């Protein structure tokens, strides 16, 4: 086990003391209570990537997937979408379906199993699109690109919450650790039904695949999983993924929170915007 003590910061606020870091091979006993009690997935969990989703394994590995596109001048990512013609479209409280659109880019996401998510990228005109996968929180995760698949592996990652106390000016955290079990691995996989036109490894251990949208390729269809090594054997047809996303969209249309008029339309937009800020949920 590797016990790491550092200052992490939080959403929109980087660490005050980035140089503070301590590491030990000894610490408190780790039990299942120190790991997530379930798989977690959904859009809006990464505060720096409104254009993406996060998927978390039961053994603590955390992976992000975000979609960017080239507007003729630069690759739009993160806050660039907020400055553009962003329409956060639709979202469900349980994470079963979401629709994101900005300019000519449109993405539909849907949960396919408790540890899997699928999405379809589409565009109304010719567009260069990149799908970027990355591990979170300096977790020791590694990614490799193998044809139309991206495969990842990371050590089991536990959290010792420690304690927090307040003084007049600060919150004081004690005995709070990120714990890595290098002897065990959790795995990540993203598979595309479309062959990328280009691919590369980026900064911060990112794996990047690029696609050119146009009349010969109007959609890019993908699915991702987290779990043990058996996820590499998961196999879906393109038709099954499309049908699943269409069904999730139809279910959302029936059950969604909706309104009309000056007040009702604004309430619906506000509700969807809140659901894109899941990072603040308990």
C-alpha positions in Angstrom: 0.0 0.0 0.0 1.1 3.6 -0.7 -0.4 6.3 1.6 -0.3 9.7 0.0 -0.9 13.0 1.9 -1.2 16.1 -0.2 -3.2 19.3 -0.7 -5.7 18.6 -3.5 -7.7 21.8 -3.9 -11.2 21.4 -5.2 -13.5 22.5 -8.1 -12.2 25.7 -9.6 -9.6 26.2 -6.9 -6.1 24.7 -7.4 -4.1 23.6 -4.3 -2.5 26.4 -2.2 0.5 24.2 -1.4 1.3 22.2 -4.5 4.7 21.3 -3.2 3.4 19.7 -0.1 3.5 15.9 -0.5 4.2 13.0 1.8 4.2 9.3 1.1 4.3 6.3 3.4 4.0 2.5 3.1 2.3 2.2 6.4 -1.1 3.5 7.6 -4.6 2.7 8.8 -6.2 -0.6 7.8 -8.1 -0.4 4.4 -11.5 -2.0 4.2 -14.3 -1.9 1.6 -15.7 1.2 3.4 -12.7 3.1 1.9 -13.8 2.4 -1.7 -16.9 3.5 -3.6 -19.8 1.3 -2.8 -21.0 1.3 -6.4 -20.1 2.2 -9.9 -20.7 5.8 -10.7 -21.1 7.4 -14.1 -22.6 10.5 -15.6 -22.0 13.9 -17.4 -21.2 17.0 -15.3 -19.0 15.3 -12.7 -15.8 16.9 -14.0 -16.1 20.7 -13.3 -13.5 21.4 -16.0 -15.2 19.4 -18.7 -18.9 20.3 -19.3 -18.4 18.5 -22.6 -17.6 15.1 -21.1 -18.5 12.3 -18.7 -16.9 10.6 -15.8 -16.9 6.9 -15.0 -15.8 5.5 -11.6 -15.0 1.9 -10.7 -15.9 0.1 -7.4 -12.2 -0.2 -6.7 -11.7 3.6 -6.9 -10.3 4.2 -10.4 -11.7 7.4 -12.0 -11.7 8.0 -15.7 -12.9 10.9 -17.8 -14.1 11.1 -21.4 -14.6 14.4 -23.1 -15.4 15.5 -26.7 -13.8 18.5 -28.4 -14.0 20.0 -31.9 -12.1 22.3 -34.2 -14.0 25.5 -35.1 -11.5 26.6 -37.8 -9.3 28.6 -35.4 -8.8 26.4 -32.3 -9.9 23.2 -30.5 -12.8 24.0 -28.3 -12.6 22.4 -24.9 -13.9 23.0 -21.3 -14.8 26.7 -20.7 -14.6 27.4 -24.5 -18.0 25.8 -24.8 -19.5 28.1 -22.2 -18.4 31.1 -24.3 -19.8 29.6 -27.5 -23.4 28.8 -28.4 -23.8 26.2 -25.7 -27.0 24.3 -25.2 -26.7 21.9 -22.3 -29.9 20.4 -23.8 -31.1 17.6 -21.5 -30.1 15.5 -18.5 -31.7 13.1 -16.1 -31.2 13.0 -12.3 -30.2 9.3 -12.4 -27.7 9.8 -15.2 -29.5 7.4 -17.6 -29.5 10.0 -20.5 -28.0 13.3 -21.4 -27.8 15.5 -24.5 -25.2 18.1 -25.1 -25.0 20.4 -28.1 -22.8 23.4 -29.0 -22.7 24.9 -32.5 -22.7 22.1 -35.0 -21.6 19.5 -32.4 -24.2 17.2 -30.8 -23.6 14.4 -28.3 -26.1 11.9 -26.8 -25.0 9.9 -23.8 -26.8 6.9 -22.2 -26.1 4.5 -19.4 -26.0 0.9 -20.8 -25.2 -1.0 -17.6 -24.2 -0.1 -14.1 -20.6 0.2 -15.2 -21.0 1.1 -18.8 -21.9 4.2 -20.8 -22.5 4.7 -24.6 -22.6 7.9 -26.7 -23.2 9.1 -30.2 -21.4 12.2 -31.7 -23.1 13.8 -34.6 -22.6 17.0 -36.7 -24.7 18.9 -39.3 -21.6 19.7 -41.3 -17.9 18.7 -41.8 -16.2 18.9 -38.5 -13.0 17.6 -36.9 -13.8 15.9 -33.5 -11.6 14.5 -30.8 -12.5 12.1 -28.1 -10.1 12.4 -25.2 -9.8 9.8 -22.4 -7.9 10.5 -19.2 -7.3 9.2 -15.6 -8.3 11.5 -12.7 -6.5 12.8 -9.7 -3.0 11.6 -10.5 -4.3 8.1 -9.8 -1.5 6.2 -11.5 -3.8 5.2 -14.3 -2.3 4.4 -17.7 -3.9 4.4 -21.1 -3.0 2.8 -24.4 -4.5 3.1 -27.9 -5.1 -0.2 -29.7 -6.8 0.4 -33.1 -10.3 1.6 -32.4 -10.0 0.9 -28.7 -8.5 2.7 -25.7 -7.5 0.5 -22.8 -6.7 1.7 -19.3 -5.5 0.2 -16.0 -5.0 1.8 -12.6 -4.2 0.6 -9.1 -7.0 0.1 -6.6 -7.5 3.5 -5.0 -8.9 4.0 -1.5 -9.7 7.1 0.5 -9.1 7.7 4.2 -11.4 10.6 4.9 -9.7 11.6 8.2 -11.3 14.5 10.1 -12.0 18.1 9.4 -12.2 21.0 11.9 -12.9 24.7 11.5 -10.9 27.5 13.1 -11.5 31.2 12.7 -10.2 31.3 9.1 -9.6 27.8 7.8 -10.8 24.3 7.5 -8.2 21.9 8.9 -8.0 18.4 7.5 -6.1 15.7 9.5 -5.2 12.1 8.7 -6.6 12.3 5.2 -5.0 10.0 2.7 -5.2 8.7 -0.8 -4.2 5.1 -0.8 -2.9 3.1 -3.8 -2.8 -0.7 -3.8 -0.2 -1.3 -6.6 -0.7 -5.1 -6.4 -4.2 -5.0 -7.8 -5.6 -3.3 -11.0 -8.9 -2.0 -12.2 -9.5 -1.6 -15.9 -11.1 0.9 -18.3 -12.1 0.4 -22.0 -13.5 2.6 -24.7 -14.4 1.1 -28.0 -15.4 2.9 -31.2 -17.5 1.5 -34.1 -15.7 4.1 -36.3 -12.1 4.0 -37.2 -10.2 7.1 -36.1 -8.5 9.3 -38.8 -5.7 10.0 -36.3 -4.7 9.2 -32.7 -2.1 10.2 -30.2 -1.1 10.3 -26.6 -1.4 13.7 -25.1 -0.3 15.5 -21.9 -1.4 14.3 -18.5 -1.6 10.7 -19.8 -4.4 11.4 -22.2 -5.4 9.1 -25.1 -6.8 11.1 -28.0 -8.6 9.7 -31.1 -9.7 12.1 -33.9 -12.6 11.7 -36.4 -13.7 13.7 -39.4 -17.4 14.2 -39.5 -19.1 14.8 -42.9 -21.5 13.3 -45.4 -19.5 10.1 -45.4 -19.5 9.9 -41.6 -22.4 11.7 -39.9 -22.1 9.9 -36.6 -19.4 8.4 -34.4 -20.7 5.7 -32.0 -18.8 4.6 -28.9 -19.2 2.8 -25.6 -17.0 2.6 -22.4 -16.7 0.3 -19.4 -14.8 0.2 -16.1 -14.3 -3.0 -14.0 -12.1 -6.1 -14.0 -10.3 -7.5 -17.1 -13.6 -9.2 -18.3 -14.7 -5.8 -19.6 -12.3 -6.3 -22.6 -14.6 -9.1 -23.7 -17.8 -6.9 -23.7 -19.3 -6.8 -27.1 -22.2 -4.8 -28.5 -23.4 -4.2 -32.0 -23.7 -0.7 -33.3 -27.5 -1.2 -33.8 -27.9 -2.2 -30.1 -26.1 0.9 -28.9 -28.2 3.2 -31.2 -31.4 1.5 -30.1 -30.5 1.8 -26.4 -29.7 5.5 -26.7 -32.9 6.2 -28.7 -34.9 4.4 -26.1 -33.3 6.4 -23.3 -34.0 9.6 -25.2 -37.7 8.6 -25.6 -38.0 7.8 -21.9 -36.4 11.1 -21.0 -38.9 12.9 -23.3 -41.8 11.3 -21.5 -40.5 11.8 -17.9 -38.6 15.1 -18.3 -39.3 18.2 -16.2 -40.8 20.6 -18.7 -42.3 24.1 -18.9 -43.6 26.6 -21.3 -43.8 30.4 -21.5 -41.5 33.0 -20.0 -41.5 31.4 -16.5 -41.9 27.7 -17.4 -39.3 27.7 -20.1 -36.7 29.3 -17.8 -37.4 26.8 -15.1 -36.8 23.9 -17.4 -33.5 25.5 -18.6 -32.4 26.1 -15.0 -33.2 22.5 -14.0 -31.1 21.1 -16.8 -28.2 23.4 -15.9 -28.3 22.2 -12.3 -28.0 18.6 -13.5 -24.8 19.5 -15.3 -23.2 20.5 -12.0 -23.2 17.0 -10.3 -19.8 17.7 -8.9 -21.5 19.5 -6.0 -23.9 16.7 -5.1 -23.3 14.8 -1.9 
